[in-house]
Amino acid sequence: MKDNNLAIAILGSVAVGTVLGILFAPARGCETRRVIGEKSTTIKNNLLNSSEKIVDVISQIISDLNYESQQFIGNTKGINKDTKTNLNNLKDINKATIFE
């Protein structure tokens, strides 16, 4: 019985809300649909512009990271070359010391 009363209350509320919505609507249906269409188009365009800006920012960040990593790799290669040269010099010094 309580379920029936709840269902009747919900249906009654929906009916009253529909009637009040029709009576107090600020514009005719076709006008309201046009406004909703314009707003949705504006929102869609704003989202597209925002996503393009986000893609541009992310692309710039990736480009900067790529440049920085290339610089790091270049520096590392130079350090490795210097280290290898120093090791070879140490070997030569050790050989010279051993044979003296």
Contacts in CASP RR format, 6 or more apart in sequence:
PFRMAT RR
TARGET T0000
AUTHOR 0000-0000-0000
METHOD contacts of the structure
MODEL  1
MKDNNLAIAILGSVAVGTVLGILFAPARGCETRRVIGEKSTTIKNNLLNS
SEKIVDVISQIISDLNYESQQFIGNTKGINKDTKTNLNNLKDINKATIFE
25 32 0 8 1.000
26 32 0 8 1.000
27 35 0 8 1.000
END
